[in-house]
Amino acid sequence: MPRPYCRGCRLPLNACLCAAIRRQPCPLPVVVLQHPSEARNAKSTVPLLQLGLSGLRVEVAETMAPPLGNWWLLYPGGDAVDLDGGEPGPGVPIDGLIVLDGTWRKTRRLLYLNPWLPDLPRLSFSQAPASRYAIRKGPGGQALSTLESLAHVLHRLSCHFDPRPLYRLLDTRVALFQAHQPRRTGKDSLDQLHHQE
């Protein structure tokens, strides 16, 4: 028998996040270009962003058409404007922000397959809070999730944007995920070791 799902957050009822959602508008247009393999990853934070931000657009694809206007790419690089370097913004109007979602290898593929992306002006940051996404780590354990990165950047671009509701939503998701993970006893670990041998 299939397990029941919440109609609001589309998660299993025992992992429902509806009580933790405080939806707020995106302070500027944002498009998340999500690699298709990441969309199938249960640990992706993009669904949390969709729950917490109204107006967010998600494109699940390897390619997309370039939007019109002065759009910026959230991605590190030598010519990227560091939002933590002093001024709260790049000093020029931003019509919208494009965020790549996937592993570093997959986001580099998105850059390669969309040759107009590297031509966009870039934003980055250097002083974001430490990652709280304990159920998934990037290389070296230091990388932020897409939710954490975007929450920090939107707060730097708009002083009226409050990132705390997104962080609380992420914390709730992590706590629920960890609560439903089977706990390994010493015997379980020993049995697993013997099985591998």
Stockholm file with secondary structure:
# STOCKHOLM 1.0

chainA/1-197         MPRPYCRGCRLPLNACLCAAIRRQPCPLPVVVLQHPSEARNAKSTVPLLQLGLSGLRVEVAETMAPPLGNWWLLYPGGDAVDLDGGEPGPGVPIDGLIVLDGTWRKTRRLLYLNPWLPDLPRLSFSQAPASRYAIRKGPGGQALSTLESLAHVLHRLSCHFDPRPLYRLLDTRVALFQAHQPRRTGKDSLDQLHHQE
#=GR chainA/1-197 SS CCCCBCTTTCSBGGGCCGGGCCCEECSSCEEEEECHHHHTCTTCSHHHHHHHEETCEEEESSCCCCCSSSEEEECCCTTCEETTSSSSSCSSCCSEEEEEESCHHHHHHHHHHCTTGGGSCEEECSCCCCCCCTTCCCGGGCCCCHHHHHHHHHHHHCTTCCCHHHHHHHHHHHHHHHHTSCCCCHHHHHHHHHHHC
#=GC SS_cons         CCCCBCTTTCSBGGGCCGGGCCCEECSSCEEEEECHHHHTCTTCSHHHHHHHEETCEEEESSCCCCCSSSEEEECCCTTCEETTSSSSSCSSCCSEEEEEESCHHHHHHHHHHCTTGGGSCEEECSCCCCCCCTTCCCGGGCCCCHHHHHHHHHHHHCTTCCCHHHHHHHHHHHHHHHHTSCCCCHHHHHHHHHHHC
//
